[in-house]
């Protein structure tokens, strides 16, 4: 049986220590949320190391290898989606100007119409992620619901705005029933410059 000597590249948690003083979302909430994010980074590295070890031992047919292969998508996407989320916080730029505003106005009629659509997604029952995606093939922009970290992502689409609507994103400073207020807090803290750069980069402009 063929074996592998593959050594996975270790992921490092991004430094979000400057993400403080947000509107509504407390520093304590961010601190607790970042601990959860760091857990995803650590578990991603641990699983990738275990998979490499099992493969090196020729155990790719083993149930442990198979179950870790199923699990790694949850941990990796949990890590990466949180990075998208924290990266698009910081309250800079404007929702009404720039490439993102131009793109959604062209397709939705206005930024307000896009936001109303996005809020409709974000207020859906259940926990998950509300994500504005771009299809780089034709420029389509739409709002999408992802229920589990690793399930439901449209293949090839680029996340432009990522909103965590799991209750852990706001449970430190708000009640679980206060999601609408948390959504208002989130939009008051969006770094529109980051969202615009994602669109411009994906569109090649």
BAMI-394901 format. One line per field, with one value per residue (C-alpha): residue number from 1; y, x, z; chain; residue in one letter. Coordinates in nm, 3 decimals. Layout:
residues N
k: [NUM,...]
py: [Y,...]
px: [X,...]
pz: [Z,...]
c: [A,...]
r: [A,...]
This chain:
residues 205
k: [1,2,3,4,5,6,7,8,9,10,11,12,13,14,15,16,17,18,19,20,21,22,23,24,25,26,27,28,29,30,31,32,33,34,35,36,37,38,39,40,41,42,43,44,45,46,47,48,49,50,51,52,53,54,55,56,57,58,59,60,61,62,63,64,65,66,67,68,69,70,71,72,73,74,75,76,77,78,79,80,81,82,83,84,85,86,87,88,89,90,91,92,93,94,95,96,97,98,99,100,101,102,103,104,105,106,107,108,109,110,111,112,113,114,115,116,117,118,119,120,121,122,123,124,125,126,127,128,129,130,131,132,133,134,135,136,137,138,139,140,141,142,143,144,145,146,147,148,149,150,151,152,153,154,155,156,157,158,159,160,161,162,163,164,165,166,167,168,169,170,171,172,173,174,175,176,177,178,179,180,181,182,183,184,185,186,187,188,189,190,191,192,193,194,195,196,197,198,199,200,201,202,203,204,205]
py: [0.000,0.344,0.576,0.953,1.183,1.490,1.757,2.000,2.373,2.501,2.776,3.077,3.264,3.621,3.899,4.087,4.257,4.600,4.510,4.708,4.988,4.874,5.017,4.797,4.484,4.483,4.414,4.117,3.975,4.004,3.848,3.545,3.514,3.523,3.238,3.031,3.130,3.028,2.692,2.636,2.721,2.482,2.198,2.247,2.208,1.907,1.725,1.793,1.659,1.344,1.289,1.322,1.073,0.821,0.860,0.815,0.490,0.372,0.396,0.580,0.301,0.324,0.464,0.714,0.863,0.879,1.046,1.305,1.378,1.447,1.663,1.879,2.078,2.189,2.307,2.467,2.657,2.755,2.908,3.078,3.212,3.374,3.539,3.680,3.798,3.969,4.115,4.286,4.457,4.793,5.060,5.223,5.341,5.398,5.164,5.416,5.463,5.248,4.932,4.730,5.001,5.030,4.655,4.601,4.913,4.786,4.450,4.527,4.883,5.036,4.959,4.970,4.705,4.483,4.531,4.448,4.124,4.049,4.117,3.876,3.607,3.697,3.682,3.335,3.082,2.875,2.942,2.978,3.240,3.508,3.576,3.811,3.628,3.727,3.491,3.601,3.438,3.674,3.934,3.808,3.925,3.757,3.689,3.330,3.123,2.870,2.644,2.453,2.583,2.335,2.280,2.495,2.713,2.783,2.644,2.909,3.201,3.468,3.588,3.967,4.027,3.755,3.781,3.533,3.466,3.186,3.291,3.280,3.598,3.805,3.594,3.765,4.105,4.030,3.771,3.495,3.661,3.990,3.889,4.189,4.430,4.243,4.273,4.648,4.646,4.444,4.680,4.977,4.816,4.692,4.779,4.867,4.929,4.559,4.451,4.676,4.538,4.183,4.270,4.457,4.175,3.902,4.104,4.177,4.554]
px: [0.000,0.134,0.219,0.253,0.520,0.299,0.350,0.057,0.122,0.027,-0.234,-0.176,-0.464,-0.499,-0.437,-0.761,-0.643,-0.722,-1.087,-1.216,-1.458,-1.717,-2.067,-2.290,-2.077,-1.881,-1.510,-1.601,-1.820,-1.534,-1.289,-1.514,-1.579,-1.206,-1.146,-1.394,-1.215,-0.879,-1.031,-1.117,-0.760,-0.613,-0.849,-0.787,-0.413,-0.463,-0.688,-0.460,-0.165,-0.359,-0.466,-0.108,0.007,-0.262,-0.183,0.187,0.102,-0.104,-0.428,-0.637,-0.892,-0.936,-1.260,-1.064,-0.910,-1.248,-1.424,-1.146,-1.179,-1.548,-1.473,-1.196,-1.434,-1.630,-1.320,-1.148,-1.457,-1.526,-1.179,-1.200,-1.557,-1.468,-1.171,-1.400,-1.636,-1.375,-1.201,-1.523,-1.569,-1.414,-1.660,-1.473,-1.581,-1.939,-2.221,-2.348,-2.028,-1.759,-1.755,-1.983,-2.249,-2.227,-2.257,-2.558,-2.732,-2.702,-2.854,-3.091,-3.188,-3.034,-2.812,-3.121,-3.291,-2.983,-2.972,-3.342,-3.279,-2.976,-3.169,-3.436,-3.170,-3.008,-3.339,-3.429,-3.498,-3.200,-2.830,-2.568,-2.416,-2.567,-2.325,-2.329,-2.159,-2.021,-2.016,-1.691,-1.800,-2.089,-2.084,-2.400,-2.431,-2.675,-2.740,-2.713,-2.775,-2.519,-2.654,-2.339,-1.987,-1.897,-2.237,-2.416,-2.144,-2.198,-1.897,-1.666,-1.852,-1.657,-1.775,-1.804,-1.980,-1.989,-2.229,-2.216,-2.569,-2.486,-2.596,-2.237,-2.177,-2.395,-2.491,-2.243,-2.411,-2.758,-3.028,-3.074,-3.403,-3.223,-3.084,-3.244,-3.062,-2.736,-2.787,-2.820,-2.497,-2.324,-2.419,-2.306,-1.961,-1.908,-1.576,-1.710,-1.357,-1.281,-1.603,-1.525,-1.171,-1.306,-1.539,-1.273,-1.022,-1.268,-1.387,-1.031,-1.075]
pz: [0.000,-0.096,0.191,0.212,0.353,0.319,0.587,0.611,0.633,0.977,0.997,1.220,1.380,1.253,1.502,1.568,1.888,1.742,1.687,1.983,2.055,1.805,1.797,2.015,1.991,2.316,2.356,2.576,2.299,2.050,2.298,2.353,1.981,1.905,2.151,1.950,1.626,1.771,1.858,1.491,1.390,1.646,1.557,1.185,1.242,1.469,1.222,0.925,1.125,1.222,0.861,0.741,1.005,0.913,0.544,0.618,0.790,0.494,0.690,0.429,0.433,0.808,0.951,1.163,0.849,0.679,0.970,1.005,0.633,0.693,0.999,0.856,0.634,0.942,1.125,0.824,0.711,1.072,1.075,0.737,0.767,1.098,0.930,0.661,0.936,1.153,0.848,0.736,1.073,1.162,1.047,0.759,0.418,0.308,0.217,-0.035,-0.238,-0.395,-0.608,-0.383,-0.376,-0.754,-0.801,-0.578,-0.706,-1.060,-0.969,-0.681,-0.772,-0.460,-0.163,0.059,-0.155,-0.133,0.245,0.283,0.092,0.308,0.628,0.508,0.482,0.815,1.002,0.878,1.157,1.254,1.299,1.030,0.804,0.581,0.297,0.000,-0.285,-0.624,-0.919,-1.089,-1.416,-1.485,-1.206,-1.035,-0.673,-0.437,-0.068,0.044,0.358,0.477,0.750,0.843,0.803,0.532,0.367,0.114,-0.034,-0.405,-0.591,-0.731,-0.573,-0.383,-0.040,-0.033,0.299,0.566,0.859,1.146,1.269,1.507,1.855,1.980,1.777,2.012,2.314,2.551,2.529,2.393,2.450,2.192,2.089,2.016,1.677,1.495,1.728,1.671,1.296,1.333,1.535,1.267,0.986,1.195,1.208,0.851,0.693,0.350,0.223,0.279,0.108,-0.187,-0.218,-0.223,-0.508,-0.704,-0.659,-0.762,-1.061,-1.168,-1.156]
c: [A,A,A,A,A,A,A,A,A,A,A,A,A,A,A,A,A,A,A,A,A,A,A,A,A,A,A,A,A,A,A,A,A,A,A,A,A,A,A,A,A,A,A,A,A,A,A,A,A,A,A,A,A,A,A,A,A,A,A,A,A,A,A,A,A,A,A,A,A,A,A,A,A,A,A,A,A,A,A,A,A,A,A,A,A,A,A,A,A,A,A,A,A,A,A,A,A,A,A,A,A,A,A,A,A,A,A,A,A,A,A,A,A,A,A,A,A,A,A,A,A,A,A,A,A,A,A,A,A,A,A,A,A,A,A,A,A,A,A,A,A,A,A,A,A,A,A,A,A,A,A,A,A,A,A,A,A,A,A,A,A,A,A,A,A,A,A,A,A,A,A,A,A,A,A,A,A,A,A,A,A,A,A,A,A,A,A,A,A,A,A,A,A,A,A,A,A,A,A,A,A,A,A,A,A]
r: [X,X,X,X,X,X,X,X,X,X,X,X,X,X,X,X,X,X,X,X,X,X,X,X,X,X,X,X,X,X,X,X,X,X,X,X,X,X,X,X,X,X,X,X,X,X,X,X,X,X,X,X,X,X,X,X,X,X,X,X,X,X,X,X,X,X,X,X,X,X,X,X,X,X,X,X,X,X,X,X,X,X,X,X,X,X,X,X,X,X,X,X,X,X,X,X,X,X,X,X,X,X,X,X,X,X,X,X,X,X,X,X,X,X,X,X,X,X,X,X,X,X,X,X,X,X,X,X,X,X,X,X,X,X,X,X,X,X,X,X,X,X,X,X,X,X,X,X,X,X,X,X,X,X,X,X,X,X,X,X,X,X,X,X,X,X,X,X,X,X,X,X,X,X,X,X,X,X,X,X,X,X,X,X,X,X,X,X,X,X,X,X,X,X,X,X,X,X,X,X,X,X,X,X,X]
